[in-house]
Amino acid sequence: MASIVFTAAADADAAVIFGDLDAKAATSTVVKYRASLSALYRSLQDFPDGGAPRPRIGADIRIGVVSPHIVIYRHSPAYDALTVPRIVHGRRRATGTRLPRAR
């Protein structure tokens, strides 16, 4: 099972997403969205190469979708780890997303 590492930018993205949901949506919607995001992370831990490749964003970049957001991640097989540099809205042009460099 791969471990998941979130960058500071991804943590900030999640804080904005959940802050926005808390302000605009019903509690049940927030709970369902958190559960969907958690399910995606569990799935990626078991199948780290399961996300769609996005070479235009960067080398070894894949995505997972929890509509309307896209979880951008990089799998490092040598470390059996996923790094999540950003979580962006699906309408955002992901090819323009600035990602931290791979370690």
Secondary structure as GFF3:
##gff-version 3
##sequence-region A 1 103
A	DSSP	beta_strand	3	6	.	.	.	ID=ss1
A	DSSP	alpha_helix	8	24	.	.	.	ID=ss2
A	DSSP	alpha_helix	27	46	.	.	.	ID=ss3
A	DSSP	beta_strand	52	53	.	.	.	ID=ss4
A	DSSP	beta_strand	61	66	.	.	.	ID=ss5
A	DSSP	beta_strand	69	76	.	.	.	ID=ss6
A	DSSP	beta_strand	81	89	.	.	.	ID=ss7
A	DSSP	three_ten_helix	94	96	.	.	.	ID=ss8
###
